[in-house]
Each structure stands twice: as C-alpha cells, then as structure tokens.
Amino acid sequence: MSEFASPRAVFQRLIDGVTARRPEALPRLYAEDAVVVHPFAHPTTRLEGRDAVREHFARLETLPLEMTARNVVVHHTADPEVIIAEFEYAGRNTETGREFVVPNVFVLRVRAGRIVESRDYHDHSGLARAMGADGG
C-alpha cells in the first residue's frame, strides 16, 4: 500500500482549500515542477512550477467570493496517476450578492501524492460574470 495520498484525496484537498480560501496550503499539493493549464481561459494560461501556482492561488484571498464545491464526480482512469473530476463551484459574490454556479472538469496527474499535471476546464466567462464583469 502506498504511503502517499491518492489522486482522489489530493483533489479533495484542492477543492477543500479553494472553497475554504486557504491559499497558503494549496501550493503544497503540487510538485515543484508542476504544470497547470487552463485551456478555456482567454487566452489559455499555463502555470509552470510551484511558485507560479502559489502566485495564482494568492489571488484567492482578494476575491469577494463565498463558494462550495458540489456535484463532485471523480472518474478513475486506466492510468492510476490520472483522475478526471467533474464538479461545480456554487457561490455568491459577497460584494454584489450575485449567486453563481461555475462548472469545472479537472484532469489531474498525481504522482507521489503531488499534482504534477493538471488541465483545469473552468467556465471562465461564468466566473467573470459572477465577479461583475461582462465575461468575454
């Protein structure tokens, strides 16, 4: 039996940390040389390395959002390092009161208890609308 957290457990820690707004804990879930891609961002973003991930999550504290993860479904693949997770962030903008639901699909590769690759398919325009932007 492995001494490392499973991909599913690492994913759960990730969404728990995001929804609890604990950005300081999130970079530790990633390998030093992790690569995170947001293919649906305009333009597509690519974070390379734990420091880039840390910078990305540091913005979490400044967002006027309360949210939870719901309808979480984790699919295991033939590769034991890879999972596909479907879920929604449901929440509220604390400044405007605007409620939102943002669908997500993450494809995560977890090795030795750390995320080494992630493709995060968020509804970026939906999140922008929740933040009060037009969301293009």
N, CA, C and O atoms as CSV, one atom per row, in Angstrom:
chain,resi,resn,atom,element,x,y,z
A,1,MET,N,N,0.844,-1.189,0.000
A,1,MET,CA,C,0.000,0.000,0.000
A,1,MET,C,C,0.885,1.248,0.000
A,1,MET,O,O,1.887,1.310,0.713
A,2,SER,N,N,0.507,2.226,-0.798
A,2,SER,CA,C,1.305,3.442,-0.943
A,2,SER,C,C,1.201,4.322,0.300
A,2,SER,O,O,0.152,4.387,0.943
A,3,GLU,N,N,2.295,4.994,0.628
A,3,GLU,CA,C,2.301,5.926,1.746
A,3,GLU,C,C,1.828,7.309,1.326
A,3,GLU,O,O,1.652,8.183,2.175
A,4,PHE,N,N,1.619,7.524,0.025
A,4,PHE,CA,C,1.230,8.828,-0.498
A,4,PHE,C,C,-0.285,8.933,-0.641
A,4,PHE,O,O,-0.974,7.925,-0.802
A,5,ALA,N,N,-0.793,10.155,-0.582
A,5,ALA,CA,C,-2.220,10.394,-0.781
A,5,ALA,C,C,-2.600,10.009,-2.205
A,5,ALA,O,O,-1.833,10.221,-3.145
A,6,SER,N,N,-3.777,9.449,-2.349
A,6,SER,CA,C,-4.291,9.056,-3.662
A,6,SER,C,C,-4.638,10.297,-4.478
A,6,SER,O,O,-4.828,11.377,-3.918
A,7,PRO,N,N,-4.721,10.146,-5.805
A,7,PRO,CA,C,-5.152,11.276,-6.625
A,7,PRO,C,C,-6.496,11.850,-6.162
A,7,PRO,O,O,-6.678,13.067,-6.134
A,8,ARG,N,N,-7.421,10.984,-5.804
A,8,ARG,CA,C,-8.734,11.459,-5.342
A,8,ARG,C,C,-8.603,12.276,-4.056
A,8,ARG,O,O,-9.237,13.322,-3.916
A,9,ALA,N,N,-7.786,11.801,-3.123
A,9,ALA,CA,C,-7.589,12.522,-1.864
A,9,ALA,C,C,-6.923,13.878,-2.105
A,9,ALA,O,O,-7.291,14.867,-1.472
A,10,VAL,N,N,-5.958,13.931,-3.005
A,10,VAL,CA,C,-5.286,15.197,-3.328
A,10,VAL,C,C,-6.286,16.160,-3.961
A,10,VAL,O,O,-6.312,17.342,-3.619
A,11,PHE,N,N,-7.106,15.662,-4.881
A,11,PHE,CA,C,-8.138,16.515,-5.493
A,11,PHE,C,C,-9.081,17.061,-4.417
A,11,PHE,O,O,-9.422,18.243,-4.443
A,12,GLN,N,N,-9.500,16.226,-3.487
A,12,GLN,CA,C,-10.413,16.678,-2.434
A,12,GLN,C,C,-9.765,17.773,-1.592
A,12,GLN,O,O,-10.423,18.747,-1.227
A,13,ARG,N,N,-8.475,17.616,-1.282
A,13,ARG,CA,C,-7.768,18.662,-0.531
A,13,ARG,C,C,-7.710,19.960,-1.331
A,13,ARG,O,O,-7.803,21.051,-0.769
A,14,LEU,N,N,-7.556,19.829,-2.646
A,14,LEU,CA,C,-7.503,21.001,-3.511
A,14,LEU,C,C,-8.819,21.771,-3.458
A,14,LEU,O,O,-8.815,22.972,-3.187
A,15,ILE,N,N,-9.937,21.109,-3.710
A,15,ILE,CA,C,-11.204,21.855,-3.732
A,15,ILE,C,C,-11.596,22.315,-2.331
A,15,ILE,O,O,-12.235,23.357,-2.182
A,16,ASP,N,N,-11.222,21.550,-1.297
A,16,ASP,CA,C,-11.487,21.999,0.074
A,16,ASP,C,C,-10.702,23.274,0.376
A,16,ASP,O,O,-11.228,24.199,0.995
A,17,GLY,N,N,-9.448,23.320,-0.059
A,17,GLY,CA,C,-8.614,24.507,0.170
A,17,GLY,C,C,-9.104,25.722,-0.587
A,17,GLY,O,O,-9.062,26.838,-0.068
A,18,VAL,N,N,-9.572,25.516,-1.816
A,18,VAL,CA,C,-10.100,26.630,-2.608
A,18,VAL,C,C,-11.370,27.164,-1.963
A,18,VAL,O,O,-11.501,28.371,-1.763
A,19,THR,N,N,-12.303,26.286,-1.637
A,19,THR,CA,C,-13.584,26.748,-1.099
A,19,THR,C,C,-13.441,27.324,0.310
A,19,THR,O,O,-14.219,28.195,0.698
A,20,ALA,N,N,-12.463,26.854,1.076
A,20,ALA,CA,C,-12.212,27.405,2.417
A,20,ALA,C,C,-11.323,28.642,2.355
A,20,ALA,O,O,-11.072,29.286,3.373
A,21,ARG,N,N,-10.846,28.973,1.146
A,21,ARG,CA,C,-9.990,30.138,0.932
A,21,ARG,C,C,-8.725,30.048,1.778
A,21,ARG,O,O,-8.395,30.955,2.543
A,22,ARG,N,N,-8.024,28.917,1.615
A,22,ARG,CA,C,-6.750,28.688,2.300
A,22,ARG,C,C,-5.630,28.606,1.258
A,22,ARG,O,O,-5.059,27.535,1.053
A,23,PRO,N,N,-5.314,29.714,0.605
A,23,PRO,CA,C,-4.330,29.666,-0.481
A,23,PRO,C,C,-2.936,29.263,-0.031
A,23,PRO,O,O,-2.156,28.762,-0.841
A,24,GLU,N,N,-2.603,29.466,1.232
A,24,GLU,CA,C,-1.259,29.128,1.699
A,24,GLU,C,C,-1.015,27.623,1.687
A,24,GLU,O,O,0.130,27.190,1.556
A,25,ALA,N,N,-2.065,26.820,1.819
A,25,ALA,CA,C,-1.920,25.359,1.849
A,25,ALA,C,C,-1.900,24.744,0.451
A,25,ALA,O,O,-1.378,23.644,0.270
A,26,LEU,N,N,-2.452,25.427,-0.522
A,26,LEU,CA,C,-2.649,24.834,-1.846
A,26,LEU,C,C,-1.361,24.521,-2.615
A,26,LEU,O,O,-1.288,23.455,-3.226
A,27,PRO,N,N,-0.351,25.381,-2.620
A,27,PRO,CA,C,0.854,25.056,-3.394
A,27,PRO,C,C,1.529,23.758,-2.961
A,27,PRO,O,O,2.181,23.101,-3.772
A,28,ARG,N,N,1.379,23.382,-1.694
A,28,ARG,CA,C,1.995,22.139,-1.210
A,28,ARG,C,C,1.387,20.897,-1.851
A,28,ARG,O,O,1.967,19.813,-1.777
A,29,LEU,N,N,0.228,21.045,-2.478
A,29,LEU,CA,C,-0.393,19.917,-3.166
A,29,LEU,C,C,0.266,19.640,-4.515
A,29,LEU,O,O,0.020,18.599,-5.124
A,30,TYR,N,N,1.100,20.563,-4.982
A,30,TYR,CA,C,1.708,20.492,-6.317
A,30,TYR,C,C,3.189,20.141,-6.226
A,30,TYR,O,O,3.875,20.525,-5.278
A,31,ALA,N,N,3.666,19.412,-7.219
A,31,ALA,CA,C,5.090,19.115,-7.345
A,31,ALA,C,C,5.835,20.409,-7.663
A,31,ALA,O,O,5.242,21.357,-8.179
A,32,GLU,N,N,7.110,20.450,-7.362
A,32,GLU,CA,C,7.944,21.623,-7.639
A,32,GLU,C,C,7.869,22.017,-9.106
A,32,GLU,O,O,7.858,23.205,-9.426
A,33,ASP,N,N,7.816,21.032,-10.004
A,33,ASP,CA,C,7.818,21.295,-11.450
A,33,ASP,C,C,6.447,21.070,-12.087
A,33,ASP,O,O,6.356,20.761,-13.275
A,34,ALA,N,N,5.390,21.223,-11.305
A,34,ALA,CA,C,4.028,21.000,-11.810
A,34,ALA,C,C,3.706,21.941,-12.972
A,34,ALA,O,O,4.230,23.050,-13.065
A,35,VAL,N,N,2.828,21.462,-13.851
A,35,VAL,CA,C,2.321,22.269,-14.959
A,35,VAL,C,C,0.798,22.259,-14.874
A,35,VAL,O,O,0.171,21.200,-14.849
A,36,VAL,N,N,0.213,23.456,-14.831
A,36,VAL,CA,C,-1.238,23.608,-14.770
A,36,VAL,C,C,-1.663,24.454,-15.967
A,36,VAL,O,O,-1.163,25.559,-16.179
A,37,VAL,N,N,-2.590,23.913,-16.736
A,37,VAL,CA,C,-3.078,24.614,-17.926
A,37,VAL,C,C,-4.572,24.882,-17.753
A,37,VAL,O,O,-5.322,24.020,-17.294
A,38,HIS,N,N,-4.989,26.094,-18.129
A,38,HIS,CA,C,-6.403,26.477,-18.149
A,38,HIS,C,C,-6.790,26.688,-19.614
A,38,HIS,O,O,-6.742,27.814,-20.111
A,39,PRO,N,N,-7.177,25.604,-20.313
A,39,PRO,CA,C,-7.438,25.698,-21.745
A,39,PRO,C,C,-8.598,26.624,-22.131
A,39,PRO,O,O,-8.617,27.153,-23.242
A,40,PHE,N,N,-9.560,26.823,-21.231
A,40,PHE,CA,C,-10.722,27.641,-21.575
A,40,PHE,C,C,-10.548,29.108,-21.192
A,40,PHE,O,O,-11.442,29.916,-21.449
A,41,ALA,N,N,-9.424,29.468,-20.587
A,41,ALA,CA,C,-9.155,30.878,-20.290
A,41,ALA,C,C,-8.875,31.584,-21.612
A,41,ALA,O,O,-8.428,30.962,-22.576
A,42,HIS,N,N,-9.143,32.893,-21.647
A,42,HIS,CA,C,-8.888,33.680,-22.862
A,42,HIS,C,C,-7.874,34.763,-22.529
A,42,HIS,O,O,-8.240,35.752,-21.895
A,43,PRO,N,N,-6.610,34.618,-22.931
A,43,PRO,CA,C,-6.028,33.474,-23.632
A,43,PRO,C,C,-5.767,32.319,-22.654
A,43,PRO,O,O,-5.823,32.496,-21.437
A,44,THR,N,N,-5.485,31.148,-23.208
A,44,THR,CA,C,-5.138,29.989,-22.401
A,44,THR,C,C,-3.978,30.347,-21.482
A,44,THR,O,O,-3.021,30.997,-21.903
A,45,THR,N,N,-4.066,29.924,-20.233
A,45,THR,CA,C,-2.957,30.189,-19.312
A,45,THR,C,C,-2.250,28.886,-18.981
A,45,THR,O,O,-2.840,27.806,-18.987
A,46,ARG,N,N,-0.968,29.030,-18.695
A,46,ARG,CA,C,-0.128,27.885,-18.338
A,46,ARG,C,C,0.737,28.307,-17.161
A,46,ARG,O,O,1.516,29.256,-17.255
A,47,LEU,N,N,0.593,27.597,-16.058
A,47,LEU,CA,C,1.410,27.845,-14.878
A,47,LEU,C,C,2.479,26.767,-14.831
A,47,LEU,O,O,2.173,25.577,-14.903
A,48,GLU,N,N,3.716,27.179,-14.713
A,48,GLU,CA,C,4.821,26.215,-14.652
A,48,GLU,C,C,5.556,26.379,-13.340
A,48,GLU,O,O,6.143,27.427,-13.069
A,49,GLY,N,N,5.521,25.331,-12.524
A,49,GLY,CA,C,6.231,25.319,-11.258
A,49,GLY,C,C,5.361,25.751,-10.082
A,49,GLY,O,O,4.351,26.438,-10.234
A,50,ARG,N,N,5.798,25.319,-8.912
A,50,ARG,CA,C,5.043,25.591,-7.686
A,50,ARG,C,C,4.952,27.085,-7.386
A,50,ARG,O,O,3.940,27.540,-6.853
A,51,ASP,N,N,5.993,27.861,-7.718
A,51,ASP,CA,C,5.942,29.300,-7.452
A,51,ASP,C,C,4.841,29.970,-8.262
A,51,ASP,O,O,4.153,30.856,-7.754
A,52,ALA,N,N,4.664,29.559,-9.514
A,52,ALA,CA,C,3.588,30.114,-10.346
A,52,ALA,C,C,2.223,29.722,-9.784
A,52,ALA,O,O,1.288,30.523,-9.793
A,53,VAL,N,N,2.115,28.497,-9.301
A,53,VAL,CA,C,0.870,28.041,-8.673
A,53,VAL,C,C,0.596,28.866,-7.417
A,53,VAL,O,O,-0.542,29.267,-7.172
A,54,ARG,N,N,1.630,29.118,-6.627
A,54,ARG,CA,C,1.489,29.926,-5.410
A,54,ARG,C,C,0.965,31.320,-5.747
A,54,ARG,O,O,0.044,31.811,-5.094
A,55,GLU,N,N,1.546,31.956,-6.760
A,55,GLU,CA,C,1.082,33.280,-7.194
A,55,GLU,C,C,-0.380,33.243,-7.627
A,55,GLU,O,O,-1.164,34.128,-7.282
A,56,HIS,N,N,-0.733,32.219,-8.379
A,56,HIS,CA,C,-2.109,32.059,-8.856
A,56,HIS,C,C,-3.086,31.982,-7.682
A,56,HIS,O,O,-4.096,32.686,-7.662
A,57,PHE,N,N,-2.785,31.134,-6.719
A,57,PHE,CA,C,-3.695,30.950,-5.589
A,57,PHE,C,C,-3.681,32.130,-4.613
A,57,PHE,O,O,-4.645,32.324,-3.872
A,58,ALA,N,N,-2.617,32.910,-4.602
A,58,ALA,CA,C,-2.559,34.069,-3.707
A,58,ALA,C,C,-3.696,35.039,-3.998
A,58,ALA,O,O,-4.143,35.747,-3.096
A,59,ARG,N,N,-4.165,35.084,-5.220
A,59,ARG,CA,C,-5.270,35.975,-5.607
A,59,ARG,C,C,-6.589,35.561,-4.964
A,59,ARG,O,O,-7.517,36.364,-4.858
A,60,LEU,N,N,-6.665,34.321,-4.541
A,60,LEU,CA,C,-7.895,33.790,-3.953
A,60,LEU,C,C,-8.357,34.621,-2.757
A,60,LEU,O,O,-9.556,34.830,-2.571
A,61,GLU,N,N,-7.418,35.090,-1.955
A,61,GLU,CA,C,-7.769,35.859,-0.758
A,61,GLU,C,C,-8.444,37.179,-1.089
A,61,GLU,O,O,-9.202,37.702,-0.272
A,62,THR,N,N,-8.189,37.723,-2.259
A,62,THR,CA,C,-8.736,39.036,-2.604
A,62,THR,C,C,-10.097,38.952,-3.298
A,62,THR,O,O,-10.758,39.972,-3.488
A,63,LEU,N,N,-10.514,37.754,-3.671
A,63,LEU,CA,C,-11.784,37.621,-4.381
A,63,LEU,C,C,-12.954,37.725,-3.411
A,63,LEU,O,O,-12.935,37.108,-2.346
A,64,PRO,N,N,-13.970,38.502,-3.773
A,64,PRO,CA,C,-15.134,38.641,-2.897
A,64,PRO,C,C,-16.115,37.487,-3.110
A,64,PRO,O,O,-17.264,37.702,-3.494
A,65,LEU,N,N,-15.652,36.273,-2.859
A,65,LEU,CA,C,-16.476,35.099,-3.146
A,65,LEU,C,C,-16.604,34.196,-1.931
A,65,LEU,O,O,-15.661,34.014,-1.161
A,66,GLU,N,N,-17.793,33.639,-1.783
A,66,GLU,CA,C,-18.032,32.508,-0.895
A,66,GLU,C,C,-18.477,31.400,-1.830
A,66,GLU,O,O,-19.341,31.621,-2.678
A,67,MET,N,N,-17.898,30.199,-1.689
A,67,MET,CA,C,-18.322,29.132,-2.586
A,67,MET,C,C,-18.102,27.766,-1.977
A,67,MET,O,O,-17.319,27.579,-1.045
A,68,THR,N,N,-18.828,26.824,-2.545
A,68,THR,CA,C,-18.690,25.420,-2.173
A,68,THR,C,C,-18.526,24.628,-3.463
A,68,THR,O,O,-18.872,25.092,-4.549
A,69,ALA,N,N,-17.996,23.438,-3.319
A,69,ALA,CA,C,-17.924,22.511,-4.454
A,69,ALA,C,C,-19.077,21.534,-4.289
A,69,ALA,O,O,-19.294,20.989,-3.207
A,70,ARG,N,N,-19.802,21.323,-5.356
A,70,ARG,CA,C,-20.938,20.402,-5.276
A,70,ARG,C,C,-20.998,19.540,-6.530
A,70,ARG,O,O,-20.324,19.803,-7.526
A,71,ASN,N,N,-21.828,18.503,-6.449
A,71,ASN,CA,C,-21.998,17.552,-7.568
A,71,ASN,C,C,-20.653,17.010,-8.040
A,71,ASN,O,O,-20.382,16.935,-9.239
A,72,VAL,N,N,-19.824,16.638,-7.082
A,72,VAL,CA,C,-18.472,16.141,-7.381
A,72,VAL,C,C,-18.552,14.681,-7.824
A,72,VAL,O,O,-19.095,13.827,-7.124
A,73,VAL,N,N,-17.996,14.422,-9.004
A,73,VAL,CA,C,-17.893,13.057,-9.523
A,73,VAL,C,C,-16.447,12.857,-9.959
A,73,VAL,O,O,-15.924,13.622,-10.769
A,74,VAL,N,N,-15.802,11.822,-9.418
A,74,VAL,CA,C,-14.415,11.535,-9.762
A,74,VAL,C,C,-14.383,10.238,-10.570
A,74,VAL,O,O,-14.886,9.201,-10.138
A,75,HIS,N,N,-13.779,10.326,-11.750
A,75,HIS,CA,C,-13.632,9.164,-12.630
A,75,HIS,C,C,-12.187,8.685,-12.559
A,75,HIS,O,O,-11.254,9.468,-12.739
A,76,HIS,N,N,-12.013,7.410,-12.298
A,76,HIS,CA,C,-10.677,6.819,-12.322
A,76,HIS,C,C,-10.396,6.350,-13.737
A,76,HIS,O,O,-11.312,5.972,-14.467
A,77,THR,N,N,-9.128,6.375,-14.123
A,77,THR,CA,C,-8.746,6.005,-15.480
A,77,THR,C,C,-7.867,4.757,-15.430
A,77,THR,O,O,-7.533,4.261,-14.354
A,78,ALA,N,N,-7.502,4.264,-16.597
A,78,ALA,CA,C,-6.612,3.099,-16.677
A,78,ALA,C,C,-5.234,3.418,-16.113
A,78,ALA,O,O,-4.504,2.515,-15.704
A,79,ASP,N,N,-4.876,4.695,-16.090
A,79,ASP,CA,C,-3.607,5.134,-15.512
A,79,ASP,C,C,-3.861,5.478,-14.045
A,79,ASP,O,O,-4.627,6.403,-13.775
A,80,PRO,N,N,-3.258,4.783,-13.094
A,80,PRO,CA,C,-3.556,5.030,-11.683
A,80,PRO,C,C,-3.156,6.416,-11.184
A,80,PRO,O,O,-3.583,6.825,-10.104
A,81,GLU,N,N,-2.346,7.144,-11.949
A,81,GLU,CA,C,-1.968,8.503,-11.560
A,81,GLU,C,C,-2.993,9.541,-11.992
A,81,GLU,O,O,-2.966,10.672,-11.506
A,82,VAL,N,N,-3.897,9.177,-12.899
A,82,VAL,CA,C,-4.779,10.157,-13.536
A,82,VAL,C,C,-6.232,9.959,-13.112
A,82,VAL,O,O,-6.764,8.849,-13.140
A,83,ILE,N,N,-6.860,11.078,-12.717
A,83,ILE,CA,C,-8.300,11.104,-12.481
A,83,ILE,C,C,-8.908,12.241,-13.279
A,83,ILE,O,O,-8.231,13.197,-13.658
A,84,ILE,N,N,-10.186,12.113,-13.520
A,84,ILE,CA,C,-10.974,13.180,-14.132
A,84,ILE,C,C,-12.062,13.525,-13.127
A,84,ILE,O,O,-12.837,12.660,-12.719
A,85,ALA,N,N,-12.117,14.784,-12.731
A,85,ALA,CA,C,-13.086,15.211,-11.728
A,85,ALA,C,C,-14.033,16.236,-12.333
A,85,ALA,O,O,-13.602,17.238,-12.904
A,86,GLU,N,N,-15.320,15.972,-12.202
A,86,GLU,CA,C,-16.362,16.904,-12.630
A,86,GLU,C,C,-17.001,17.476,-11.377
A,86,GLU,O,O,-17.286,16.742,-10.430
A,87,PHE,N,N,-17.226,18.779,-11.367
A,87,PHE,CA,C,-17.877,19.398,-10.213
A,87,PHE,C,C,-18.307,20.812,-10.570
A,87,PHE,O,O,-17.994,21.323,-11.645
A,88,GLU,N,N,-19.026,21.426,-9.650
A,88,GLU,CA,C,-19.443,22.812,-9.802
A,88,GLU,C,C,-18.980,23.593,-8.582
A,88,GLU,O,O,-19.026,23.098,-7.456
A,89,TYR,N,N,-18.535,24.813,-8.821
A,89,TYR,CA,C,-18.379,25.762,-7.731
A,89,TYR,C,C,-19.685,26.544,-7.700
A,89,TYR,O,O,-20.066,27.167,-8.692
A,90,ALA,N,N,-20.361,26.511,-6.576
A,90,ALA,CA,C,-21.589,27.279,-6.390
A,90,ALA,C,C,-21.310,28.290,-5.294
A,90,ALA,O,O,-20.744,27.955,-4.253
A,91,GLY,N,N,-21.710,29.521,-5.535
A,91,GLY,CA,C,-21.396,30.513,-4.525
A,91,GLY,C,C,-22.083,31.829,-4.714
A,91,GLY,O,O,-23.090,31.953,-5.412
A,92,ARG,N,N,-21.491,32.826,-4.053
A,92,ARG,CA,C,-22.078,34.157,-4.031
A,92,ARG,C,C,-20.958,35.186,-3.992
A,92,ARG,O,O,-19.957,35.015,-3.296
A,93,ASN,N,N,-21.146,36.255,-4.753
A,93,ASN,CA,C,-20.245,37.392,-4.691
A,93,ASN,C,C,-20.638,38.178,-3.444
A,93,ASN,O,O,-21.769,38.652,-3.341
A,94,THR,N,N,-19.711,38.317,-2.498
A,94,THR,CA,C,-20.043,38.959,-1.226
A,94,THR,C,C,-20.223,40.466,-1.341
A,94,THR,O,O,-20.758,41.094,-0.427
A,95,GLU,N,N,-19.785,41.056,-2.448
A,95,GLU,CA,C,-19.971,42.499,-2.649
A,95,GLU,C,C,-21.299,42.809,-3.318
A,95,GLU,O,O,-21.955,43.791,-2.970
A,96,THR,N,N,-21.699,41.981,-4.273
A,96,THR,CA,C,-22.923,42.265,-5.038
A,96,THR,C,C,-24.096,41.385,-4.628
A,96,THR,O,O,-25.248,41.704,-4.923
A,97,GLY,N,N,-23.807,40.283,-3.952
A,97,GLY,CA,C,-24.869,39.329,-3.612
A,97,GLY,C,C,-25.216,38.400,-4.760
A,97,GLY,O,O,-26.050,37.507,-4.606
A,98,ARG,N,N,-24.583,38.600,-5.912
A,98,ARG,CA,C,-24.866,37.782,-7.089
A,98,ARG,C,C,-24.458,36.339,-6.848
A,98,ARG,O,O,-23.324,36.063,-6.457
A,99,GLU,N,N,-25.389,35.419,-7.084
A,99,GLU,CA,C,-25.098,33.997,-6.944
A,99,GLU,C,C,-24.614,33.441,-8.278
A,99,GLU,O,O,-24.935,33.974,-9.340
A,100,PHE,N,N,-23.843,32.371,-8.210
A,100,PHE,CA,C,-23.302,31.789,-9.437
A,100,PHE,C,C,-23.101,30.286,-9.267
A,100,PHE,O,O,-22.998,29.761,-8.158
A,101,VAL,N,N,-23.049,29.626,-10.411
A,101,VAL,CA,C,-22.664,28.224,-10.497
A,101,VAL,C,C,-21.688,28.133,-11.659
A,101,VAL,O,O,-22.015,28.516,-12.783
A,102,VAL,N,N,-20.497,27.631,-11.392
A,102,VAL,CA,C,-19.457,27.527,-12.417
A,102,VAL,C,C,-19.079,26.053,-12.558
A,102,VAL,O,O,-18.530,25.466,-11.626
A,103,PRO,N,N,-19.371,25.443,-13.727
A,103,PRO,CA,C,-18.978,24.053,-13.936
A,103,PRO,C,C,-17.476,23.929,-14.193
A,103,PRO,O,O,-16.845,24.834,-14.738
A,104,ASN,N,N,-16.924,22.788,-13.788
A,104,ASN,CA,C,-15.492,22.530,-13.923
A,104,ASN,C,C,-15.246,21.070,-14.265
A,104,ASN,O,O,-15.999,20.186,-13.856
A,105,VAL,N,N,-14.196,20.833,-15.012
A,105,VAL,CA,C,-13.660,19.493,-15.213
A,105,VAL,C,C,-12.155,19.622,-15.051
A,105,VAL,O,O,-11.515,20.422,-15.734
A,106,PHE,N,N,-11.591,18.831,-14.141
A,106,PHE,CA,C,-10.140,18.801,-13.940
A,106,PHE,C,C,-9.634,17.438,-14.380
A,106,PHE,O,O,-10.226,16.408,-14.057
A,107,VAL,N,N,-8.549,17.442,-15.112
A,107,VAL,CA,C,-7.820,16.213,-15.438
A,107,VAL,C,C,-6.494,16.327,-14.696
A,107,VAL,O,O,-5.637,17.135,-15.052
A,108,LEU,N,N,-6.340,15.507,-13.660
A,108,LEU,CA,C,-5.178,15.602,-12.778
A,108,LEU,C,C,-4.284,14.380,-12.888
A,108,LEU,O,O,-4.765,13.248,-12.946
A,109,ARG,N,N,-2.995,14.616,-12.917
A,109,ARG,CA,C,-1.998,13.552,-12.779
A,109,ARG,C,C,-1.305,13.784,-11.444
A,109,ARG,O,O,-0.682,14.822,-11.224
A,110,VAL,N,N,-1.422,12.803,-10.558
A,110,VAL,CA,C,-0.853,12.891,-9.223
A,110,VAL,C,C,0.178,11.781,-9.063
A,110,VAL,O,O,-0.118,10.598,-9.233
A,111,ARG,N,N,1.386,12.194,-8.732
A,111,ARG,CA,C,2.488,11.234,-8.554
A,111,ARG,C,C,3.090,11.485,-7.170
A,111,ARG,O,O,3.393,12.624,-6.812
A,112,ALA,N,N,3.256,10.426,-6.411
A,112,ALA,CA,C,3.839,10.510,-5.066
A,112,ALA,C,C,3.105,11.548,-4.212
A,112,ALA,O,O,3.726,12.276,-3.439
A,113,GLY,N,N,1.779,11.607,-4.360
A,113,GLY,CA,C,0.971,12.482,-3.527
A,113,GLY,C,C,0.967,13.947,-3.906
A,113,GLY,O,O,0.447,14.777,-3.161
A,114,ARG,N,N,1.547,14.283,-5.068
A,114,ARG,CA,C,1.606,15.679,-5.533
A,114,ARG,C,C,1.059,15.785,-6.953
A,114,ARG,O,O,1.250,14.882,-7.769
A,115,ILE,N,N,0.384,16.884,-7.240
A,115,ILE,CA,C,-0.114,17.134,-8.593
A,115,ILE,C,C,1.086,17.497,-9.462
A,115,ILE,O,O,1.805,18.452,-9.169
A,116,VAL,N,N,1.300,16.728,-10.537
A,116,VAL,CA,C,2.395,17.029,-11.456
A,116,VAL,C,C,1.875,17.683,-12.733
A,116,VAL,O,O,2.587,18.450,-13.381
A,117,GLU,N,N,0.633,17.374,-13.086
A,117,GLU,CA,C,-0.013,17.982,-14.262
A,117,GLU,C,C,-1.482,18.169,-13.960
A,117,GLU,O,O,-2.113,17.342,-13.301
A,118,SER,N,N,-2.011,19.267,-14.452
A,118,SER,CA,C,-3.445,19.495,-14.313
A,118,SER,C,C,-3.939,20.305,-15.496
A,118,SER,O,O,-3.332,21.305,-15.880
A,119,ARG,N,N,-5.030,19.866,-16.057
A,119,ARG,CA,C,-5.752,20.645,-17.054
A,119,ARG,C,C,-7.090,20.976,-16.409
A,119,ARG,O,O,-7.907,20.093,-16.151
A,120,ASP,N,N,-7.298,22.264,-16.155
A,120,ASP,CA,C,-8.470,22.730,-15.424
A,120,ASP,C,C,-9.405,23.445,-16.396
A,120,ASP,O,O,-9.118,24.543,-16.871
A,121,TYR,N,N,-10.519,22.799,-16.673
A,121,TYR,CA,C,-11.503,23.347,-17.600
A,121,TYR,C,C,-12.600,24.030,-16.793
A,121,TYR,O,O,-13.582,23.397,-16.408
A,122,HIS,N,N,-12.426,25.341,-16.535
A,122,HIS,CA,C,-13.408,26.151,-15.813
A,122,HIS,C,C,-14.247,26.926,-16.818
A,122,HIS,O,O,-13.828,27.166,-17.950
A,123,ASP,N,N,-15.421,27.305,-16.387
A,123,ASP,CA,C,-16.220,28.268,-17.149
A,123,ASP,C,C,-15.728,29.659,-16.738
A,123,ASP,O,O,-16.311,30.293,-15.858
A,124,HIS,N,N,-14.664,30.124,-17.374
A,124,HIS,CA,C,-14.052,31.401,-17.008
A,124,HIS,C,C,-14.987,32.575,-17.223
A,124,HIS,O,O,-14.986,33.510,-16.421
A,125,SER,N,N,-15.789,32.556,-18.285
A,125,SER,CA,C,-16.709,33.672,-18.503
A,125,SER,C,C,-17.800,33.679,-17.429
A,125,SER,O,O,-18.254,34.748,-17.021
A,126,GLY,N,N,-18.223,32.504,-16.972
A,126,GLY,CA,C,-19.206,32.436,-15.890
A,126,GLY,C,C,-18.653,33.005,-14.601
A,126,GLY,O,O,-19.358,33.701,-13.870
A,127,LEU,N,N,-17.396,32.712,-14.319
A,127,LEU,CA,C,-16.768,33.258,-13.120
A,127,LEU,C,C,-16.602,34.772,-13.247
A,127,LEU,O,O,-16.800,35.501,-12.275
A,128,ALA,N,N,-16.242,35.241,-14.431
A,128,ALA,CA,C,-16.112,36.681,-14.652
A,128,ALA,C,C,-17.453,37.383,-14.434
A,128,ALA,O,O,-17.501,38.462,-13.842
A,129,ARG,N,N,-18.531,36.779,-14.907
A,129,ARG,CA,C,-19.863,37.350,-14.669
A,129,ARG,C,C,-20.176,37.398,-13.181
A,129,ARG,O,O,-20.733,38.379,-12.689
A,130,ALA,N,N,-19.816,36.334,-12.464
A,130,ALA,CA,C,-20.050,36.300,-11.019
A,130,ALA,C,C,-19.275,37.423,-10.322
A,130,ALA,O,O,-19.719,37.965,-9.309
A,131,MET,N,N,-18.115,37.759,-10.879
A,131,MET,CA,C,-17.294,38.818,-10.309
A,131,MET,C,C,-17.794,40.198,-10.708
A,131,MET,O,O,-17.285,41.208,-10.220
A,132,GLY,N,N,-18.797,40.252,-11.602
A,132,GLY,CA,C,-19.360,41.533,-12.007
A,132,GLY,C,C,-18.856,42.021,-13.344
A,132,GLY,O,O,-19.236,43.105,-13.787
A,133,ALA,N,N,-17.999,41.238,-14.005
A,133,ALA,CA,C,-17.512,41.616,-15.331
A,133,ALA,C,C,-18.454,41.077,-16.375
A,133,ALA,O,O,-19.313,40.249,-16.074
A,134,ASP,N,N,-18.300,41.543,-17.614
A,134,ASP,CA,C,-19.133,41.049,-18.706
A,134,ASP,C,C,-18.803,39.620,-19.066
A,134,ASP,O,O,-19.663,38.892,-19.562
A,135,GLY,N,N,-17.565,39.203,-18.825
A,135,GLY,CA,C,-17.182,37.808,-19.030
A,135,GLY,C,C,-17.081,37.388,-20.462
A,135,GLY,O,O,-17.886,36.578,-20.922
A,136,GLY,N,N,-16.126,37.909,-21.184
A,136,GLY,CA,C,-15.962,37.547,-22.572
A,136,GLY,C,C,-15.116,36.369,-22.798
A,136,GLY,O,O,-14.907,35.969,-23.943
